[in-house]
Each structure stands twice: as C-alpha cells, then as structure tokens.
Amino acid sequence: MSFVSLRFAAGCALCACVALSGCHAADDPPRPALRAGLGALAKPLISGVRVKRPNPKPPEKPASLAERDGCSSEWDRLAKLPALPGTPRLDPQRAESLARAKGEPVFFARPPEWPRSKSAIVRGYRKALADSRFPWDTLRQIRDRFRYAPRVGREVLLRDGYLYADSADLAWSLWDSVRLEHLFDEPRLAIERGSSRLTVLRDSQRGYVYADGPDTGKAARILLFDRVTVATEPERPPLHRDARGLAHALGFDRMKVERQTTEGILARLRYGEHWVRVVLDVEGARLRPRCEIVDERGIDALGRARAEAGARARVVAALRTAMLAAVDEELPFDEPKTEWGQQDGHLRNHWLSAYQKGETHFSFQGDLYSVFRPDGRPAPPEVCIDFVTETLERASGTWWRSRGEPPGRDQGGLDFDALLGKGRRQVTSFIQYTRDHPDEFNHELLPSPKRIPYVFKREFYRHLAKEADRYAPGTIVIIRGYAPWDHYNVPHFHAFFVYESDPLTGMPMLLAGNAGRPRIQSWEPVMNRAPQRSIEYRITPRLEWLARAIPDSGSTTAAPSLVEAF
C-alpha cells in the first residue's frame, strides 16, 4: 500500500479561496528557507516534546499453528451460541450518521431503547421526533422547553442513557441541537464515551465542563452514541463496544463484526489487503483480542502488512498531535478584523515582521493583533492551506519558537518555504507540487461525475462510503465551488485533512482544518456552509516519504481526544 493511511480532517469554510490562487494570501515575500525539502532531523520537536529518530520495528509474528487451531475451535464454539441482535436498523445508516454528526464510532450489542413512560407528554414528544420527516426543525421547536424540565428532556432524547439515533437525519439533529443543559441540572455527571468514563461538573458560568480526561476544563458536549448519567447513579453494563480504541491499539484498516454473543465477538480485521479472523473478549465497553486465525500461506505477507500498519500509525499519531496543538492554540484565521474587499492572507507578513523584531503586537488597518498567545506560544495567522502545510512541517519538528527564545523556527524534516517558495500559501501551488512529485504524494483529480456538490447530500455521502478507502486518515481533501459570502462570483478552494475514520465502514468521519480557527469537525458543518462546493482533489502523502521526515515518537496506541471544539 503506497499511501499514508491516516484519518483526520476539518473544514475551512471561512477560507475564501479564489479559483486562481486557492487559499488566497497576498504576495508575501517568502521566509528564508531553512533547509530544502527533506532535511536531516535536527532537533525534532512536536508540540515542544523531544522525539526520537525513526526506528522501524520488525514484523509482528502471527499466531503459531497450535494457537491457530485452538482459535478455530473457539470460533466454531462461539458461532453456535445465540447471537445478540446488534443494530440492524442503524447499520445501513451508520456511515452517513457518523460522517454528519460528531460521535464516537462504537457499535452496540442491541439497540438502546426508550424506557416505558406513563407521561403522555413524554410519549407525545417521542412520537413527534420519531415520526418527523424533518427532525432538526422538530428539535428546534421543542428543545428549549427542556432547559426548564431536563428530566423530561432526557426521557425524550436519551435511550437507555444514550444519545442514539438509527437515521442519519435524526443523528445530525441530535448532535447539532442537544446540549447537556437540555438533559440535566444535577451538579455531577458521568459520560461513557468509547471505553472511557468522563466526569463532568456543572459550572455556574459556563454550564457543564470536563473534570477529567484529555479535555479537562473545557466546555463539555454530548456526542452521538455517548451515554450520560447522573454520577451518583449505579453503573450499568454498557450496550456499546469501543471499536476506535481497538483500531488504534491494533492498527487495522477495517473491521467486520461477524457475530456478537454473551461470551465473545467474532470479527474480521483487515491489514492492507489481508483479512484476519479474530475472537474478541468484551470487558465493559473495551475490546481485547483473545486469539486469531491466520492462513499459514499468508503469514509472511500479514507480518509485512502489520509492520507497515505500525509505521503508518506512528506517522498518523504525529500528524494528529500537530493538528490538536493548533486546535488547542486557537491559531487565528488570516482575515483582517477590518477588511477592504478580499484581504484574506494579508496579516501573516505583518505578524512575521513583528515576530522577528521581538514585538508582542502588530497593527493592520487600525486594528491591533497579538503576536503570541497569553502563554507565550506563537500565534501565526493561517489560511486553510497553511493549516495543511504547517501540520506536515510541525509533525516533522519544524515550528516557530515561543516568546523569550531567539525568533525563528526549529528545523525538522520538512520545510515548505523551500518546496513551494512564494507559492506556499496558495492552494494551486500546492496542487501543482503534489502533481509534479508522485514519489512524495499520491495525487488524484476526481473525474467530473464524482465531483458531487453537497447540495445533493445523499449522493455525496454515497460517494464517500463507496470510496472510503481513498479517504483514509491523513488524506488531504480539496473542495471547490461557489461560496455565498463572495456573491457566487468566483469558485473557491478549501483544503483540510481527514482526521479519523469509522473502523467498521471506513467512512471518513472527522476533518481537521482552519475555518475561522483550527477545529475538528464532521462533514456537515464543513460542506453545508457552501453546498455548491464539491470534492475536486484527494492528495495523500506517501508513507515512505513522510516516514523519513517525521521522527518516531515511540507511540502508536494513543487515541487522541475527539476534541469538543466545533
């Protein structure tokens, strides 16, 4: 497999990228090239943490013949046990649901259900929501009533405690409309998300905030397929199973659940082109491999595929770390507060001049801007293509030094000043470079029939589901079309990464980019802002090239936060 199987993404809806210059920036003079293209990995840093040079690991040895025979017997035994029902109504809608609504890609032993209710009001609300052709409109009409009666809200909107829907339209409506304040007023809540249990506290000023976990201190949101309960209530056995945690731990590309039973799960896992049968143990929501069945003739090929999956996982982890750093820093979008015409991209040159002089602020058209964040980290203004190139650079160790250090960049393995020169802030220059360097990027211009404008939503998601393998995490997606904020005069580009995919369907479900500020989003808010736009390019850094530039952090199993910013 010659492409980097990564999984992340986001939107740059504010990135008014004109057709000729892409994510437009003024003709700024390029910064001095620190090193041409790929350089030696000098002082590699990712988010300020020193990392090690690449250290390829040997292929993992698959199970022995005796282990394989024992696993075959276990597979046959579980195959005869009664099957748990799963979610037959959700399954056909799963891919689109996760692509549109931000959620954890778990699967269920059985569908969550509404508890019986004696209240005619609760039953009426449930029926109105279930029968509605336009659930978003229905929710908008009734949701604010629940702020004054949150116990009624959770009886209507939660099923067995889960924010659950078996249709894509309802899934998006729930994610977009429902907040914890519509469901609870208790001081302490527990959110079951994947295999994690997060504590949430009520804050008189900010509503609910995370008290632990990777987003501690941030405003708390309920995601699709989360289960939320009052923290003092007894814990109940989960109905969900953590597919993403297993995928991050093992590094497989795709998972097919063959059978769920009370004593284990039968599944097939794909590594590259190779499928492996596995028996999985269930510990709460967590999945662990009990044993696997590997065809003896494919042992060597599977070992190589797993070694490549490990290298790919390390690269993806570094890219995600860089993306999440930009999200955490809230790097500003390069659009002036006071704008005369189209001036996206004009702030960076002024920021750079002030940064190099050691100043803390700069002005543009009468408005004042900060050079650094309050904590001293640099705050360079970005257009959408900057988010793409600077994510790649930052993952390789190239990034600006903080306040108090000598101005400049620590140099890692990538430098787009050298690769693109004056064109580094233009989408079209990036597109041309990837086309001209097939050894570094897999460049794909979609044929016209596959460029489906988002206004044809169902067809758009069918395309994503059908070609899911071509949108693996780390893929750079470039969309193009007319945007309403520019009065439909000029088609605009917008560039972002695929951040995460659903392990079961392969659907690219989260995107990472800078649209007003860096964030992790689902497809709906990214595309719906300008629904005449369609996907024009898929560009994927090649694993062999990128692995040379990105140092080995030694971490392959960490599952980064989904990030609540939206």
C-alpha positions in Angstrom: 0.0 0.0 0.0 1.7 3.2 -1.2 -0.3 5.8 0.5 -0.4 7.0 4.1 -3.5 5.5 5.7 -4.3 8.4 8.1 -7.6 9.6 9.4 -8.5 13.1 10.1 -10.0 16.2 8.7 -11.8 19.5 9.2 -13.3 22.5 7.4 -12.1 25.9 6.3 -15.4 27.4 5.4 -14.2 30.9 6.1 -11.2 30.3 3.8 -12.3 32.4 0.9 -10.0 30.7 -1.6 -10.2 32.2 -5.1 -10.0 29.9 -8.0 -6.7 31.2 -9.4 -4.8 31.5 -6.1 -6.5 29.0 -3.9 -6.5 29.7 -0.1 -5.5 33.2 -1.0 -2.7 35.1 0.5 -1.1 38.3 -0.6 2.2 38.1 -2.5 4.2 38.0 0.7 8.0 37.6 0.3 8.9 34.1 1.3 10.6 33.4 4.6 14.2 32.4 4.3 14.4 28.7 3.5 15.8 26.8 6.5 16.6 23.7 4.5 15.5 22.4 1.1 12.7 19.9 1.3 13.6 16.9 3.5 16.5 17.6 5.8 18.3 15.8 8.5 16.1 15.5 11.6 17.9 18.3 13.5 16.4 18.9 17.0 13.0 17.4 16.1 10.2 18.8 18.3 6.4 18.1 18.2 4.4 20.4 20.5 7.6 21.0 22.5 8.2 17.4 23.2 11.5 15.9 22.0 11.0 12.8 19.9 13.3 10.0 18.7 14.5 9.3 15.2 12.6 6.7 13.1 13.2 3.2 14.4 11.4 0.7 12.2 10.1 -2.3 14.2 10.3 -5.9 12.9 7.1 -7.5 11.6 4.9 -8.9 14.3 4.9 -12.7 14.2 1.3 -14.1 13.8 -0.1 -16.9 15.8 1.5 -20.4 15.8 -0.2 -23.4 14.1 -1.3 -24.8 17.5 -2.7 -21.4 18.6 -4.5 -21.1 15.2 -6.1 -24.5 15.6 -7.2 -23.7 19.1 -8.7 -20.4 17.9 -10.5 -22.2 15.1 -12.2 -24.4 17.7 -13.1 -21.3 19.8 -14.5 -19.6 16.7 -16.7 -22.6 15.9 -17.9 -22.8 19.5 -19.0 -19.1 19.6 -20.6 -19.4 16.2 -23.1 -21.9 17.7 -24.1 -19.7 20.6 -27.2 -17.4 20.3 -26.3 -14.1 18.6 -27.0 -10.8 20.2 -29.3 -8.6 17.9 -26.9 -5.8 17.1 -28.4 -2.8 15.4 -30.0 -3.8 12.0 -31.8 -0.5 11.6 -28.8 1.6 12.3 -26.3 -0.4 10.2 -27.4 0.9 6.8 -27.4 4.5 8.1 -24.2 4.2 10.2 -21.7 5.6 7.6 -23.7 8.8 6.9 -24.7 9.2 10.5 -21.1 9.3 11.7 -20.0 11.5 8.7 -22.6 14.1 9.5 -22.8 14.0 13.4 -19.8 14.2 15.6 -19.7 11.0 17.6 -17.6 8.1 18.9 -17.8 5.2 16.4 -18.9 2.5 18.8 -21.2 -0.4 17.9 -23.9 -1.9 20.0 -24.9 -5.4 21.3 -28.5 -4.3 21.0 -30.3 -1.0 20.1 -30.7 1.3 23.1 -34.4 1.7 23.9 -36.7 4.3 25.5 -37.8 3.2 28.9 -41.6 2.9 29.4 -43.2 6.1 30.4 -46.5 6.9 32.0 -46.3 10.5 30.9 -48.5 11.4 27.9 -46.2 14.4 27.3 -43.1 12.3 27.1 -44.8 9.8 24.8 -46.1 12.6 22.6 -42.6 14.2 22.2 -41.0 10.8 21.4 -43.6 10.1 18.7 -43.2 13.6 17.2 -39.5 13.1 17.0 -39.6 9.6 15.7 -42.2 10.3 13.0 -40.8 13.7 11.9 -39.6 14.0 8.3 -37.5 17.0 9.4 -36.3 16.2 12.9 -34.0 19.2 13.0 -37.0 21.5 12.8 -38.9 19.4 15.4 -36.0 19.6 17.9 -35.5 23.3 17.4 -39.1 23.8 18.3 -39.1 21.7 21.5 -35.5 21.6 22.9 -35.5 24.9 24.8 -38.5 23.7 26.8 -36.3 21.0 28.3 -34.0 23.6 29.9 -36.8 24.1 32.4 -37.6 20.4 32.6 -34.4 18.5 32.0 -35.7 15.3 33.4 -38.4 15.3 30.7 -35.7 16.2 28.2 -33.6 13.1 29.0 -36.7 10.8 28.9 -37.5 12.1 25.4 -34.0 12.4 23.9 -32.0 9.6 25.6 -32.5 5.9 25.1 -31.0 3.8 27.9 -29.0 6.9 28.6 -27.5 7.1 25.1 -27.8 9.9 22.6 -28.8 7.4 19.9 -30.4 7.6 16.5 -30.8 5.0 13.8 -31.3 7.5 11.0 -28.7 10.0 9.7 -31.1 12.9 9.7 -32.0 12.4 13.4 -28.4 11.7 14.3 -27.3 15.1 12.9 -30.3 16.8 14.5 -29.5 15.4 18.0 -25.8 16.3 17.7 -26.5 19.8 16.4 -29.3 20.7 18.8 -29.0 18.9 22.1 -26.8 20.1 24.9 -26.2 18.6 28.4 -28.3 21.5 29.8 -31.3 20.2 28.0 -31.0 16.9 29.8 -29.6 17.5 33.3 -29.4 20.1 36.1 -27.5 17.9 38.6 -24.1 19.0 39.7 -22.1 16.0 38.6 -22.5 13.7 35.6 -20.7 10.8 34.1 -20.2 10.4 30.3 -19.4 7.0 28.9 -17.6 7.6 25.6 -15.9 4.6 24.0 -14.1 2.7 26.8 -13.7 5.9 28.9 -15.8 7.2 31.7 -15.5 11.0 32.0 -16.6 13.2 34.9 -18.5 16.4 34.1 -19.2 19.2 36.6 -21.8 21.9 36.4 -20.2 25.4 36.4 -22.5 28.4 37.2 -20.9 30.5 34.4 -20.0 28.0 31.7 -22.6 25.2 32.1 -21.0 21.7 32.2 -17.2 21.3 32.0 -15.0 18.3 31.9 -13.4 17.5 35.3 -11.0 14.9 33.9 -9.8 13.3 30.7 -8.0 14.9 27.7 -10.3 17.9 27.6 -10.2 18.8 31.3 -11.5 22.3 31.9 -13.2 22.7 28.5 -16.9 23.1 28.0 -18.5 19.6 27.8 -20.6 18.4 24.9 -22.6 15.2 24.4 -21.6 13.3 21.3 -23.6 10.9 19.2 -23.6 7.5 20.9 -22.5 8.8 24.3 -24.2 7.5 27.4 -24.7 10.2 30.1 -26.0 9.6 33.6 -26.0 11.3 37.0 -22.7 10.4 38.5 -24.2 9.1 41.8 -26.4 6.6 39.9 -25.1 2.9 39.9 -23.1 2.0 36.8 -25.0 -0.2 34.3 -23.4 -2.7 31.9 -22.7 -0.8 28.7 -24.5 -1.7 25.5 -21.7 -0.2 23.3 -18.3 -1.6 22.2 -15.3 0.6 21.6 -14.2 0.0 18.0 -12.0 3.0 17.7 -9.9 2.1 20.8 -9.3 -1.4 19.3 -8.4 0.1 15.9 -5.9 2.5 17.5 -4.4 -0.4 19.6 -4.0 -2.9 16.7 -3.6 -0.7 13.7 -6.0 -2.4 11.4 -7.8 -0.6 8.5 -11.3 -2.1 8.7 -13.4 -4.3 11.0 -16.3 -6.6 10.1 -18.3 -7.9 13.1 -19.5 -11.4 12.1 -21.3 -12.3 15.3 -21.8 -11.0 18.8 -22.5 -13.3 21.7 -22.6 -13.1 25.5 -19.2 -14.9 25.6 -17.3 -13.0 22.9 -17.3 -11.5 19.5 -16.3 -12.9 16.1 -14.8 -10.4 13.8 -12.6 -10.0 10.8 -9.8 -7.4 10.8 -8.2 -6.0 7.6 -4.5 -5.1 7.4 -3.8 -3.7 4.0 -5.2 -6.4 1.7 -5.2 -9.2 4.3 -8.2 -10.2 6.4 -7.7 -12.0 9.7 -10.4 -13.8 11.8 -10.2 -12.8 15.5 -12.1 -13.7 18.6 -12.6 -10.7 20.8 -13.2 -10.5 24.6 -15.5 -7.9 25.9 -14.6 -6.1 29.2 -17.2 -3.5 29.7 -17.0 -1.4 26.5 -13.4 -2.4 25.9 -12.5 -5.0 23.3 -9.4 -7.2 23.6 -8.2 -9.9 21.1 -8.5 -13.4 22.6 -7.0 -15.2 19.6 -6.7 -15.0 15.8 -6.8 -17.3 12.8 -4.2 -16.7 10.1 -3.9 -18.7 6.9 -0.4 -20.3 7.0 0.3 -19.3 3.4 -0.3 -15.6 4.3 1.8 -15.4 7.4 4.8 -13.5 5.9 2.5 -11.1 3.9 0.5 -10.4 7.0 3.6 -9.7 9.0 4.7 -7.2 6.4 1.3 -5.6 6.4 1.3 -5.2 10.2 4.8 -3.7 10.1 3.5 -1.1 7.6 0.5 -0.5 9.7 2.7 0.2 12.7 4.8 2.7 10.7 1.6 4.3 9.4 0.2 4.6 13.0 3.3 6.4 14.1 3.0 8.9 11.3 -0.7 9.4 11.9 -0.1 10.0 15.6 2.5 12.7 14.9 0.1 14.4 12.4 -2.8 14.3 14.9 -0.5 15.7 17.6 0.3 18.7 15.3 -3.3 19.2 14.5 -4.5 19.1 18.1 -1.8 21.6 19.0 -3.1 24.1 16.5 -6.7 23.5 17.8 -5.5 24.0 21.4 -3.7 27.2 20.5 -6.7 28.5 18.5 -4.3 29.8 15.8 -6.1 32.8 14.2 -7.5 32.7 10.7 -5.7 35.2 8.4 -8.6 37.6 7.8 -8.4 41.2 9.0 -11.0 42.5 11.5 -11.5 45.4 9.2 -11.4 44.2 5.6 -11.5 46.3 2.4 -12.6 43.8 -0.3 -10.9 40.4 -0.2 -7.9 40.6 2.1 -7.5 37.1 3.4 -3.8 36.3 3.8 -2.6 39.9 4.4 -1.9 39.5 8.1 0.9 36.9 8.0 3.6 39.3 6.7 2.9 41.9 9.4 2.9 39.1 12.0 6.2 37.8 10.8 7.8 41.3 10.8 6.7 41.9 14.4 7.7 38.4 15.4 11.2 38.8 14.0 11.6 42.1 15.9 10.5 40.5 19.2 7.4 42.7 19.4 4.2 41.4 21.1 1.6 43.1 18.9 1.2 44.5 15.4 -1.4 46.7 13.8 -3.2 46.5 10.4 -5.8 48.9 9.2 -6.3 50.4 12.6 -6.8 47.1 14.4 -4.3 45.5 16.9 -3.3 41.9 16.8 -1.2 39.7 19.1 2.0 38.0 18.0 1.9 35.5 20.8 -0.7 33.7 22.8 -1.0 34.7 26.5 1.1 31.6 27.4 3.9 32.8 25.1 3.4 30.4 22.2 3.4 31.9 18.8 0.1 32.8 17.1 0.8 33.0 13.3 -2.3 33.8 11.3 -3.3 30.9 8.9 -5.3 30.5 5.7 -6.6 27.0 5.1 -3.6 25.7 3.1 -1.3 27.0 5.9 -3.0 24.5 8.2 -2.2 21.7 5.8 1.5 22.6 5.1 2.2 23.7 8.7 0.7 20.5 10.1 3.1 18.5 8.0 6.0 20.7 9.0 5.1 20.7 12.7 4.8 16.9 12.7 8.4 16.8 11.3 9.7 19.2 14.0 9.6 22.5 12.2 7.8 25.2 14.2 8.1 28.8 15.5 9.9 29.4 18.8 8.0 30.8 21.8 8.3 34.3 23.3 11.6 34.8 25.1 13.5 32.5 22.7 15.5 33.7 19.7 13.0 34.4 16.9 12.8 31.8 14.2 11.8 28.2 13.6 13.3 25.0 15.0 14.0 22.9 11.9 12.7 19.5 11.4 12.4 17.2 8.4 10.1 19.4 6.2 10.2 23.0 5.0 7.6 24.2 2.5 9.4 27.5 2.2 12.0 25.5 0.2 9.5 23.3 -1.5 6.9 25.9 -2.7 8.7 29.3 -2.3 6.4 32.2 -2.9 3.5 29.9 -3.7 3.4 28.1 -0.3 0.2 30.0 0.7 -1.7 29.2 -2.5 -3.7 26.0 -2.9 -3.0 25.9 -6.7 0.8 25.9 -6.0 0.4 23.0 -3.5 -1.8 21.1 -6.0 0.8 21.6 -8.7 3.6 20.4 -6.5 1.9 17.2 -5.5 1.1 16.5 -9.2 4.8 17.0 -10.1 6.2 14.9 -7.2 4.4 11.4 -7.4 7.2 10.0 -5.2 6.0 12.2 -2.4 2.2 12.4 -2.9 -0.5 10.3 -4.3 -2.3 13.0 -6.3 -5.8 12.3 -7.6 -8.1 14.7 -9.5 -11.6 13.4 -9.3 -13.3 12.9 -12.7 -16.3 15.2 -13.2 -19.0 12.6 -12.5 -17.5 12.1 -9.0 -17.5 15.8 -8.1 -20.9 15.8 -6.4 -21.9 19.2 -5.0 -23.0 18.9 -1.4 -26.4 20.2 -2.3 -27.0 16.6 -3.5 -26.4 15.4 0.0 -27.4 11.7 -0.3 -25.3 11.2 -3.4 -22.4 13.0 -1.7 -22.4 10.6 1.2 -22.9 7.6 -1.0 -19.7 8.6 -2.9 -17.8 8.9 0.4 -19.0 5.5 1.6 -18.2 3.8 -1.7 -14.7 5.2 -1.9 -14.0 5.3 1.8 -10.5 3.6 1.4 -9.4 6.6 -0.7 -10.2 9.0 2.2 -8.1 7.3 4.9 -6.8 9.5 7.8 -4.1 11.8 6.7 -5.7 12.3 3.2 -5.7 16.0 2.2 -9.1 16.9 0.7 -9.5 19.9 -1.5 -13.0 21.1 -2.3 -14.0 23.8 -4.8 -17.1 25.7 -5.8 -19.1 28.9 -5.3 -19.5 30.4 -1.9 -22.4 32.7 -0.9 -20.2 35.1 1.1 -18.5 36.1 -2.2 -21.8 36.6 -4.0 -21.1 33.4 -6.2 -18.7 35.4 -8.4 -15.7 33.2 -8.2 -15.3 29.5 -7.3 -13.2 29.0 -4.1 -10.9 26.3 -2.9 -10.8 25.0 0.6 -8.3 22.4 1.9 -8.4 20.2 5.0 -7.3 16.8 6.4 -9.2 13.6 7.1 -8.6 13.2 10.8 -10.5 10.0 11.7 -12.5 7.2 10.0 -15.1 4.8 11.3 -13.4 1.4 11.8 -16.5 -0.5 10.7 -17.4 1.2 7.5 -14.2 3.1 6.7 -16.3 6.3 6.3 -14.1 9.4 6.8 -16.0 10.9 9.8 -13.8 13.8 11.2 -12.0 16.5 9.4 -9.3 18.9 10.6 -8.6 22.4 9.2 -8.7 26.1 9.9 -12.0 27.8 9.2 -12.1 30.8 11.4 -9.9 28.8 13.8 -8.5 25.3 13.8 -11.0 22.7 14.7 -12.1 19.1 14.3 -15.5 18.8 12.6 -17.8 16.4 10.8 -18.6 16.8 7.1 -22.0 18.6 7.6 -20.8 21.9 9.0 -17.8 22.0 6.6 -19.8 21.4 3.4 -23.1 22.9 4.3 -21.7 26.4 4.6 -21.2 26.5 0.8 -23.2 23.5 -0.6 -22.3 24.2 -4.2 -18.8 23.1 -3.5 -17.6 19.5 -4.3 -14.5 17.4 -3.7 -12.1 18.1 -6.5 -8.8 16.6 -5.3 -7.6 13.8 -3.0 -4.0 14.1 -2.1 -2.2 11.7 0.2 1.4 11.9 1.4 3.2 8.7 0.6 4.2 6.7 3.7 7.8 6.1 2.5 8.4 9.8 2.0 6.6 11.1 5.1 8.1 8.5 7.5 11.6 9.8 6.6 10.6 13.3 7.6 8.6 12.6 10.7 10.7 11.3 13.7 9.5 8.3 15.6 7.8 9.3 18.9 7.6 5.7 20.0 3.8 5.9 20.5 1.4 4.0 18.3 -1.5 3.2 20.6 -2.7 6.6 22.0 -6.2 7.5 20.9 -6.3 11.4 20.8 -9.3 13.2 22.0 -12.1 13.8 19.5 -11.9 17.5 20.6 -15.1 19.2 21.6 -14.4 22.4 19.6 -16.9 22.7 16.8 
